[in-house]
Amino acid sequence: MSLEEIVFFRPGFVPSPELKLEGEEISHLKAFRVYSEEKIVILKDGSGASAYYSVPSSSKSGSLVRTEKKERPKRVSAIATAIPKGNRLEWLIQKGTELGITRFIFLVFAHSDRKDLNPERLLKVAAEACSQSNQDFLPEILGPYTLQKFVESSSDPKEELLLLDPRSEIRIDPKNIENKTILIGPEGGFRSEELDFLKKYSVPGVNLGESILRIETAGIFAASLFRLGNLD
């Protein structure tokens, strides 16, 4: 009979012959009623390395069985977005990670209602989503940056960025977002000087149709298209 496999993420983890389970990990095992069973605990560092440990029933330690290392996929699925309010931010991180977003970049706009982040909390949410969806790589969570700093740090904004713009005559699809970073503005909309700034750098736009979407809804829409394109 195969043993139950449980996955935990520990960014920066270096495998050792013996595993010592941490408090939250033990609580997780108890919550899922597998603490009292013999099991395999897989620790992932979020960068492709995994260590498999055999953990006896009701034990807080385990012994190393094997390690493996996977190469990070070359395709990047990235969104650069205003920060959603309240728990909608964590929802975006959770669902976006499950759909395969590899980089979340958070921006501050003139009309931004929220300008703060808790990177440690967001990384924890992303790790739980990776465990749930059987992924090996944690997404990057960057920012917050001003729109100006972000665009000016891009080596080629015209080729690297794609603005969600309801005025554009080009419809978004899995092909035209490939290898792009999707730029999502605040719910209050872009100010004229921000649009002028993006025009100065020739950032192209695409539209999602007639509906006005919330920040996190637009992010998930983009994530779904990235995933569809990556299935090819």
N, C-alpha and C positions, 0 to 999 in steps of 0.2 A: 504494500500500500504506500503510495507516494505521500510525503509529508506536506503539510500546509506551508505555503511560502508567504511571508509577510515582508513588505518593502518599507524601509525608512530612508529618508535622505539626511545626510550629514555633510553639508558643503565643506570641502577641504579635507575630508576624512582620508586617513592613511591606514590601510589594513594592518592589523596585528594578529598574532596567532590566537589571541583570546578576545572575545567580545564582552564588554560590560554594557548592559542595557541601561539607558537613561530613564529618569522618572516618567517622562511623557510617553516614552515607548512602552514601558511596562503598563501604564494606564491604558494605552491603546490596545495592547494585547488582552488585557482583562476585559475591556469594553467589548471586544469581539469574541470573547470567551475562548481564546486559544492559548492563554497564559499557562493553563494547566495541561496543555498537550505538547508532545514533542513536535518540533517545527523547524523550518529553515527560515532564518532571518537574513534578508538581503539588505546590506547597507550600500547606498549609492552616493557618490560624491557630487552628483549633478553635472559632472563633466565627462561622463561616459564610463567611469570606473565603478565596478560592482564587486562586493565581497560577500560570499555566501557562508553563513555560520549555522552549524547545527546547535540548536538550543533545546536542552532537555525540558521536560514538563516542570512547571513551577520554579524554573531557575532564572536568575538574573544575569547569567553569563553563558557563553557558548564558545565553541571551538571552530576555527577556520576550516572550511571544506575546500573552497577554491576561489579564485579571483578571475575577473575578465575585464577587458577594456574595449569599448566601441569607439569608432571614429565619429566625430560630430558631422552630421550632414552638411553639405555645402550650401544648400538652399537656406535662405533667411526669410522668415515671415515676420515682418516688423510693422508696428503701428506707432505713430507719434501723435499723442492725443492730449487734449485738455483733461484735467483731473475730475472725474465724476464726484458728485457729493455723496456723503454718507456711506452706507454699505454697498452702494453701487460700484465703488472702486474695487472692493474685494471680489464682487461678483464678476467684474470684467477680468480680473487677474485669474480667477478660478476657471471660468468658462473659456477664456482666451487660451490659457495654458492647455486645457484639455483638447482644444481644437488644433494645437500645434504652433501657437505664436512663440517665436523664439526671442523676440526683443520687444519689450514695452518701454517706450520713451515718453515721459510725461512733461508737458509744456505748460507754461503760464502765459495767458493772453490778457489783453486789456479788459476783456469781459469775463475773465475767469472768476468763478465764485469761490473756488478752493485752490490754494496754492501750496499746501503742505502734503508731505508723505511720511509714512512710517516704513522705511525699507525692510526692516527686520520682520515686521508683521506680514508685509506683502510677500516676502520670500517664503515665509512659512506657509501662507495660503497657496503659493505656487508649488511648493514641495508636496503638499497634500494632494493637489490636483495631479501632479506627476505620478504620485504613488497610485492614485485612483485609476489613472488612464494608462498605466504601464509604460511610462516614458523613462528615458535614461538621462536626459539633459534638462537642467533647470533653465528657464528663460532668463535673459538679462532684464533687470528692472533699473532704468536709468532716469535721472532727473531729480527734481524738476529744473528745467532750463527755460529761459526766455525763448520765444520764437526766433528772435534775431540770432541769439547765440547758437541755437540748434542749426538753423539754415546755414549760417556762415561757417559752421564747423564741418559741413558736408563738402566733400571734395568736388562734387558735381551735382548741385541741387536739381538741375534740369533733368538729369538722367536717374538720380537716386530717389527722388521724392515724387509723390503723386497726391494732389490735393483733392479731398472730397468737396466738390463745388456744385451746388444745384444749378448754377448758371451754365455749366459746361454742356456741350452738345455730345460729348463722348460718354457712352455708358460704360460703367465698370464691368470687368469680366476677368476670369482667371488668367487670361493671357496678358492683358495690359497691366496687371499688377505684379507680374512675376519679377522677382528681384528688386522690387520697389519698397520704399517705406511709405505707408499710407498715412497722410496727415489729416487729422480730425480736429476741427475747431471747437470752441466753447459753445454752450447752448445759447448764449447771448449773441452769437454770431461774430464774425470777424469785423473789426473796425476798418474803415477805409484805408488808413495808413498801413495796416497789416496786409491788406490785399495788394496795395501798391508795392509793398516790400517784397511779397511773393512774386509779383509780376516782374519786378526788377531782376529777380534771379531766374525768371522764365520757368517757374514751377508749374507743370501742366496740371490740369484738373480733369476729373471725371465725376459723373453724377450717379446717384443711386435711385433715381426715379423721383416722383413728385412728393413722396412722403418726407416729412421732417423727422429725423431720427434723433433720439437721445445719444449722448456720447458713447455710452457702453453698448447700445444697440448697433450703432455704426461700426464699433470695434469688432463686435461679434460677426456682423455681416462680412466685414473684410477678412476676419479669421476663417470664416467658412469658405470664402473664395480661395484663399491661400491653400486651404486643405484640399479643396477640389482640384486645384492646379497641381498640387503635389502628388495626386493619385495617378497622374499621367505616366 
